[in-house]
Amino acid sequence: MSSDSGPYWDPFDREIAADPYPVYQRMRAEAPLYYNDRHEFYALTHWDDVDRSFTDWQTFSSSRGPILEIIKSDIEIPPGTLLMEDPPIHDLHRSLLSRVFTPRRIASLEPEIREFCERGLRELADRDSFEVMTEFANDVPMRVIGMLLGIPEQDQVAVRARADAKLRTKPGEAMQVSKRALTDTDLFADYIDWRAKNPSNDLMTELLRAEFVDENGVTRTLTRHEILTYVTVLAGAGNETTARLIGWLVAVLDRHPDQRKELVADPSLIPNAIEETLRYEPTGHAIARYVARDIELYGETVPTGSAMMLIVASANRDEKRWPDGDRFDIHRTISQHLTFAIGTHYCLGAALARLEGKIALEGILQHFPTWEVDWDNAALSCTSTMRGWETLPISVG
């Protein structure tokens, strides 16, 4: 889609979102610094520009949030919201999570994740068809976050539903943002209070016990409110993105059955197939930043106070970085894609998302070496930031 003067991209337009890549290609060629006057934001589409912007936090700030609607709402961001902070306070808060979100902890979850995925897929094994998202993919990250935080299994659906509701938009509409939505941590209050009296080996207990030196030089533990904020961010951050990754693995491999056959024959190819899928169809297709100081790009000054969209999905297919980037290839050499960002805000949960995707795909290929997507009844769910499958019915066997 384009206007009379060039390409047109609207992150709330479902027609564009159905296949945005031709639009991204035109933007890279004709408008590498793009401006949308309807929603009043700029956008960058080339790999080098997006890569550089992620690391230049002094110019492209996260302090107003990573979502266009939040930036445009001009809401005061509550402290401790890791995704919405810049250094040095960001680094302080991130270091706390890094201490408890360790590779050892992630690896320790693998047996439980495998057991859950195997159980779920076995229940579907006798079916001729099922809906991938609601009957499998959505449950995987929900259970894993529950394992990490120590949230009872019977409450995990409610946790996911509330987190997802904050990210959803109606077709053609921007998300309605309020300070209440950003500070809503009530769901976890009882868990925190109970866990304080009944410590365990989960991440919630470790956050309660963690000592650190704060920005004022005081050695202390986290306040109850700070812990609630951390837990709320963690519970919401990985749920929808990882479920969408599993959905994209199923959708993309349906369209590339020869490569799916290779994965069935040689599961050692699966980790690279995960990376290629993350590059080819990133779940977070665009990330917003607040422009904290004037910057000149492509002969034009982007003024302080602007909103900038960093279009990861375009950068990940930029022909200057990726030869034949619109082609899906599980054998592609991938040194670095931008799906998990880079620099200050590199995704803390990247290793966990990769592990969940790997285990889920191994199980799917083992139980269902072939499948066909019912494209007539499949539906995409899109926001200004996220793009993935809402419903993905398949027939198997």
TALIN-V33668 format. One record per residue. RES is the residue in one small letter. OMEGA is omega in degrees with one decimal (none if undefined). NEAR is the number of other C-alpha atoms within 8 Angstrom. D_LAST is the distance of its C-alpha to the last C-alpha in whole Angstrom. Layout:
[[RES/OMEGA/NEAR/D_LAST] [RES/OMEGA/NEAR/D_LAST]]
//
This chain:
[[m/-179.3/7/38] [s/172.8/9/42] [s/-180.0/7/46] [d/-174.6/4/48] [s/-179.4/5/50] [g/-178.4/8/46] [p/177.9/12/43] [y/175.5/9/42] [w/178.4/10/40] [d/-175.5/7/39] [p/179.3/9/37] [f/-176.7/12/37] [d/-176.5/10/36] [r/178.8/9/32] [e/176.6/6/33] [i/-176.1/12/33] [a/179.5/11/31] [a/174.7/7/28] [d/-175.0/7/29] [p/-169.1/8/32] [y/173.5/8/32] [p/176.7/7/34] [v/178.4/13/37] [y/-180.0/11/37] [q/177.8/10/37] [r/178.9/10/40] [m/178.2/13/42] [r/-175.4/11/42] [a/-169.3/7/44] [e/-176.2/8/46] [a/-177.6/10/46] [p/164.3/12/45] [l/-173.8/11/47] [y/175.0/9/46] [y/176.1/8/48] [n/-175.3/11/46] [d/178.0/6/50] [r/-178.4/4/48] [h/174.7/5/46] [e/173.3/9/49] [f/171.6/11/47] [y/177.1/12/47] [a/174.1/12/44] [l/-171.8/13/43] [t/-177.9/17/40] [h/-180.0/11/41] [w/-175.1/13/40] [d/-178.4/7/44] [d/-179.6/9/45] [v/178.9/14/42] [d/-179.0/11/42] [r/-178.0/8/46] [s/178.4/11/46] [f/-176.5/13/44] [t/179.8/9/47] [d/-176.0/8/50] [w/177.8/11/50] [q/177.8/7/53] [t/-176.4/12/52] [f/-168.7/13/49] [s/173.6/13/49] [s/-171.3/13/47] [s/177.1/9/49] [r/178.0/15/49] [g/-179.3/15/45] [p/-176.7/12/42] [i/-174.7/11/41] [l/-176.4/14/43] [e/178.9/10/43] [i/178.2/12/45] [i/-177.6/15/47] [k/-178.3/7/48] [s/179.9/7/49] [d/178.1/7/52] [i/174.3/9/51] [e/-176.2/6/52] [i/179.1/11/50] [p/179.9/7/50] [p/177.7/4/51] [g/178.2/9/48] [t/-166.5/11/45] [l/-178.1/10/44] [l/-173.9/8/42] [m/-179.9/11/46] [e/172.7/14/48] [d/171.4/11/50] [p/4.7/8/52] [p/-176.1/6/54] [i/177.3/9/53] [h/-176.8/10/49] [d/177.8/10/49] [l/-179.1/11/51] [h/179.8/10/48] [r/-178.5/9/45] [s/177.4/8/47] [l/179.4/11/47] [l/178.6/8/43] [s/-179.2/9/43] [r/-177.6/7/45] [v/-178.0/10/42] [f/-169.0/10/39] [t/174.6/8/39] [p/179.7/7/37] [r/179.0/6/38] [r/179.0/9/37] [i/-178.9/11/33] [a/-178.4/7/32] [s/-179.7/7/33] [l/-171.8/10/31] [e/179.6/9/28] [p/179.8/7/27] [e/179.5/7/27] [i/179.3/12/25] [r/-178.8/10/22] [e/-179.7/8/23] [f/179.9/9/22] [c/-179.5/12/19] [e/179.7/9/18] [r/-179.3/8/19] [g/-178.5/9/17] [l/175.9/12/14] [r/179.5/9/14] [e/-179.7/7/15] [l/-169.1/8/12] [a/-178.5/8/9] [d/-177.8/6/9] [r/173.4/7/9] [d/-178.8/7/7] [s/173.8/8/9] [f/-179.2/10/12] [e/-168.8/11/15] [v/-171.1/12/15] [m/-174.3/13/19] [t/-176.2/9/20] [e/177.5/9/17] [f/-167.5/11/17] [a/-178.2/13/19] [n/-176.7/13/22] [d/-172.7/10/23] [v/-179.0/13/23] [p/177.8/14/26] [m/179.2/12/28] [r/-176.9/10/27] [v/176.5/10/28] [i/176.1/12/31] [g/176.8/13/32] [m/-178.3/10/32] [l/-172.3/10/35] [l/-177.7/10/37] [g/178.3/9/37] [i/-179.8/10/36] [p/-175.4/7/35] [e/-176.7/8/31] [q/-179.3/5/32] [d/-171.3/8/34] [q/178.9/12/31] [v/179.0/9/30] [a/178.0/7/33] [v/-179.5/10/34] [r/-177.0/12/31] [a/-179.2/8/32] [r/178.6/8/35] [a/-179.2/11/35] [d/-176.6/11/32] [a/179.8/7/35] [k/-174.6/7/37] [l/-172.7/8/35] [r/172.8/9/34] [t/171.6/10/35] [k/-179.5/7/35] [p/176.6/7/34] [g/-176.9/8/37] [e/173.6/8/39] [a/176.6/10/40] [m/176.0/10/40] [q/-173.2/5/43] [v/173.8/9/44] [s/177.9/7/47] [k/178.7/9/49] [r/-179.4/6/47] [a/-178.2/8/44] [l/-176.2/9/44] [t/-177.5/8/46] [d/179.3/7/44] [t/-173.1/9/44] [d/-174.7/5/45] [l/-174.2/7/41] [f/-173.9/10/42] [a/-178.7/9/46] [d/178.8/7/45] [y/-179.5/8/43] [i/-178.2/12/45] [d/179.6/8/48] [w/-177.6/8/47] [r/177.3/11/45] [a/179.1/9/49] [k/-176.9/6/50] [n/-176.5/6/47] [p/179.6/7/46] [s/178.8/6/43] [n/-179.2/6/41] [d/-175.6/10/40] [l/179.0/11/40] [m/178.7/13/42] [t/-179.4/12/45] [e/176.6/10/45] [l/177.7/11/46] [l/-175.3/10/48] [r/-170.1/7/50] [a/173.9/9/50] [e/-179.9/8/53] [f/175.4/8/54] [v/-174.8/9/57] [d/-174.4/9/57] [e/178.1/7/58] [n/179.2/5/61] [g/-178.5/6/62] [v/175.3/7/61] [t/-175.5/8/59] [r/170.9/8/57] [t/179.5/9/54] [l/173.5/10/52] [t/178.5/6/53] [r/-179.8/7/51] [h/179.6/6/50] [e/178.6/9/49] [i/178.0/13/47] [l/179.1/12/45] [t/178.3/12/45] [y/-175.6/11/43] [v/178.6/11/41] [t/178.5/10/40] [v/-179.1/10/39] [l/-177.0/9/37] [a/-177.9/13/35] [g/-169.0/11/35] [a/-172.8/8/34] [g/-171.9/12/31] [n/-173.7/15/29] [e/-175.6/11/28] [t/-177.4/11/28] [t/175.7/12/26] [a/179.1/14/23] [r/176.4/14/23] [l/179.7/14/23] [i/177.2/12/19] [g/179.1/14/19] [w/176.6/12/20] [l/-179.9/11/18] [v/-176.9/8/15] [a/-176.4/10/16] [v/-179.4/9/18] [l/172.4/10/15] [d/-178.9/11/13] [r/178.9/6/16] [h/-173.5/8/17] [p/178.3/9/14] [d/178.5/6/16] [q/174.1/10/18] [r/178.9/12/14] [k/176.7/9/14] [e/-179.4/9/17] [l/176.4/12/17] [v/-178.1/10/14] [a/-175.8/6/17] [d/-178.6/8/20] [p/177.9/8/19] [s/178.0/6/23] [l/-172.9/11/22] [i/-179.9/12/21] [p/179.3/9/24] [n/174.9/11/25] [a/175.6/11/22] [i/-179.3/12/23] [e/-179.8/9/27] [e/177.5/13/26] [t/176.4/14/24] [l/176.7/12/27] [r/-170.0/13/29] [y/-179.9/12/27] [e/-180.0/9/26] [p/-179.5/13/28] [t/173.3/12/28] [g/-169.1/12/32] [h/178.4/13/32] [a/-179.2/12/36] [i/-176.4/13/39] [a/173.5/14/42] [r/175.6/17/45] [y/-178.9/16/49] [v/-172.0/15/51] [a/176.3/11/54] [r/-179.7/9/57] [d/175.3/10/57] [i/179.0/9/55] [e/179.1/8/56] [l/178.1/8/53] [y/175.3/6/53] [g/-178.5/5/56] [e/177.4/6/56] [t/172.8/8/57] [v/-170.5/10/54] [p/172.6/9/56] [t/179.5/9/56] [g/179.4/8/54] [s/170.1/12/52] [a/179.9/14/48] [m/173.9/13/46] [m/175.6/13/42] [l/-171.6/13/41] [i/-178.0/13/38] [v/-177.1/16/35] [a/175.2/15/33] [s/-179.9/13/35] [a/-178.6/13/37] [n/176.3/14/33] [r/-178.6/12/33] [d/-177.1/14/37] [e/177.6/8/38] [k/-179.9/6/41] [r/-173.1/7/39] [w/174.5/9/35] [p/179.9/6/35] [d/-172.8/6/33] [g/178.3/11/32] [d/178.3/6/29] [r/176.7/5/27] [f/-175.4/8/24] [d/-178.0/8/25] [i/178.2/9/23] [h/-178.0/7/26] [r/173.5/7/29] [t/-175.7/4/32] [i/178.9/8/32] [s/-177.8/4/36] [q/166.7/4/36] [h/-173.9/9/34] [l/-176.0/11/35] [t/177.4/13/32] [f/-175.2/8/34] [a/-179.6/10/38] [i/177.9/11/40] [g/-172.8/7/44] [t/-174.5/9/45] [h/173.3/8/42] [y/-170.8/8/39] [c/177.9/8/37] [l/-177.7/7/37] [g/-176.1/7/34] [a/-179.2/8/32] [a/179.2/9/32] [l/178.2/8/30] [a/178.2/10/28] [r/-179.8/10/27] [l/179.3/9/26] [e/179.5/12/24] [g/-179.4/12/22] [k/-178.5/11/22] [i/-179.8/11/21] [a/-177.8/11/18] [l/175.7/11/16] [e/-179.2/10/17] [g/179.9/11/15] [i/-178.2/10/12] [l/179.2/11/11] [q/-176.8/8/12] [h/-175.5/9/9] [f/-177.3/10/7] [p/173.1/11/8] [t/174.5/9/6] [w/175.2/10/7] [e/177.8/8/9] [v/173.2/11/12] [d/-172.2/10/14] [w/180.0/7/17] [d/-178.0/4/19] [n/174.8/8/19] [a/-177.7/12/19] [a/176.1/8/22] [l/170.8/10/25] [s/-174.8/9/27] [c/169.3/13/30] [t/177.7/13/34] [s/-175.9/10/36] [t/-173.0/13/35] [m/173.4/12/31] [r/-179.0/14/28] [g/-173.8/12/25] [w/172.6/13/22] [e/175.3/9/23] [t/-178.0/12/20] [l/-179.4/16/16] [p/177.9/13/14] [i/168.3/12/10] [s/-174.0/11/7] [v/176.8/10/4] [g/none/7/0]]
//
